[in-house]
Amino acid sequence: ESESESESESESERELKTAAPTKPRKPNPNKAPEKRGRRGRNHWTPEQDAALLKGVDDYGLDFDRIRDENSTLLANRTNRALE
């Protein structure tokens, strides 16, 4: 370890020790709370399951075509969801 490396480490250690502690933010009552994480899961209905399985039997893994052929049941499903 060179002399300059140990100096820079000690400088950064000093900066951490002398930094002012942060205060937790208070929620703004005028602002809507932020949504975090995943969206709520949209569970599959038995009808959607059956349409997907029939689509795979008929068209293989062509998920665009499966969704197009079952547009009323699978309209809100992405290709990723159909996989």
C-alpha positions in Angstrom: 0.0 0.0 0.0 1.5 3.3 -1.0 1.6 6.4 1.1 -0.8 8.3 -1.1 -3.4 5.5 -0.9 -3.4 5.5 2.9 -3.7 9.2 2.9 -6.8 9.2 0.6 -8.4 6.5 2.7 -7.9 8.4 5.8 -9.3 11.6 4.1 -12.4 9.7 3.1 -12.8 8.3 6.6 -12.6 11.8 8.0 -15.2 13.0 5.6 -17.6 10.3 6.6 -17.1 11.0 10.3 -17.6 14.8 9.9 -20.6 14.6 7.6 -23.8 16.0 9.2 -26.3 13.3 10.0 -29.4 13.3 7.8 -32.8 13.7 9.1 -35.7 11.5 7.9 -38.0 13.4 5.6 -41.5 14.1 6.7 -44.3 13.1 4.3 -45.8 16.0 2.4 -49.6 16.0 3.2 -50.3 17.7 -0.2 -48.5 15.1 -2.3 -49.8 11.7 -3.2 -47.7 8.8 -1.7 -45.2 7.3 -4.1 -45.9 3.8 -5.3 -43.0 1.5 -5.0 -42.3 -2.0 -6.0 -44.3 -4.3 -8.3 -47.7 -3.6 -9.6 -50.5 -5.7 -8.1 -50.6 -9.1 -9.7 -53.4 -9.8 -12.1 -54.2 -13.5 -11.6 -55.2 -15.7 -14.5 -58.8 -16.9 -14.8 -59.6 -20.5 -15.8 -60.9 -19.1 -19.1 -57.5 -17.4 -19.8 -55.6 -20.5 -18.9 -57.7 -22.6 -21.3 -57.3 -20.0 -24.1 -53.5 -19.9 -23.7 -53.2 -23.7 -23.7 -55.4 -24.1 -26.8 -53.4 -21.3 -28.5 -50.2 -23.1 -27.8 -51.6 -26.3 -29.2 -52.9 -24.5 -32.3 -50.1 -21.9 -33.0 -47.1 -23.1 -31.0 -45.2 -20.3 -29.2 -46.4 -17.5 -31.5 -47.8 -15.4 -28.6 -48.8 -12.4 -30.8 -51.1 -14.7 -32.8 -52.4 -16.4 -29.7 -53.3 -13.0 -28.2 -54.8 -11.8 -31.4 -57.0 -14.9 -31.7 -58.2 -14.5 -28.1 -58.2 -10.7 -28.0 -61.2 -10.5 -25.6 -59.6 -12.8 -23.0 -55.9 -12.0 -23.4 -56.0 -8.3 -24.4 -54.4 -7.2 -21.1 -51.6 -9.8 -21.2 -48.1 -9.1 -22.6 -46.1 -11.6 -24.6 -43.9 -12.0 -21.5 -47.0 -12.9 -19.4 -48.0 -15.5 -22.0 -44.6 -17.2 -22.0 
